[in-house]
Amino acid sequence: MSPQDAVIDNIVAIQSRPPRARLRPPGPWTVETYTGRRVNLVSPDPRDIHLLDIAVSLSRIRRYHGHTREPYSVGAHCVWTARACQLAGCSDSIILHALLHDAHKAYIGDIPTPVKRLPGVFEGIFSVSQRLQETIYTAFRIQEPTPEEQDWVAWADRLALIEESAELMPSHGEGWGLRVPVPPYPVGGLPPLIRLPDDPNRTVDAFLTAYHRHRAAICPA
């Protein structure tokens, strides 16, 4: 069985499961997930984090609040960012962190940057995002990114922003003030990156396949 077939079988098996009989009590800060778990945004528990919840949710959340010329998801953005790091010759750890850099958005959504810039908003969003991201790393037994890994992810994320704004936004990115980012270390000419068609099922498959491949490389069984 190929890795892709295994991922698809995993999705089908989980989708066919009945809802869990015992759920954590709901609360004012809990989010119920695709697989029936409940995640407390104030005090998230690693036991409530599930990879499929993240992959499915991100495949359905729209980038730029849905104001793109065609649908484009946070999940497709994460896969694109990871591929950029891969083409730049980055380590499996960096590629994995690029794939997961927006994983917390599976629980709070993709809040546009202009909203974050509103007075009194950023601090609260950042606190919740950071707490969720740390919990996700704990759940998946992955070390938090080093400063160097963070630099590479930030580079790929900004590169994605430039490509996405040019291709997907009505303005084509004009007036956004975006500059091509300089990678932490020189890289050769990157081959053209093919943007993933925004089909949720394909995005979920690509996300799960990339996760398992690169996590296995850094955490062999």
Protein Blocks (a to p, Z undefined) as FASTA:
>chain_A
ZZklmmmmmmmmmmmpccdfbdcdddfkbccdfkopacdfklccfklpcfklmmmmmmmp
cghhlpafbdcdfklmmmmmmmmmmmnopafklmmmmmmmmmmmmmnopadfklmmpghk
lmmmmmmmmmmmmmmmmmnopacddfklmmmmmmmmmmmmmmmmmmmpmnloponlpacd
ddfbdcddddddddddddfklmmmmmmmmmmmmmmmmmcZZ
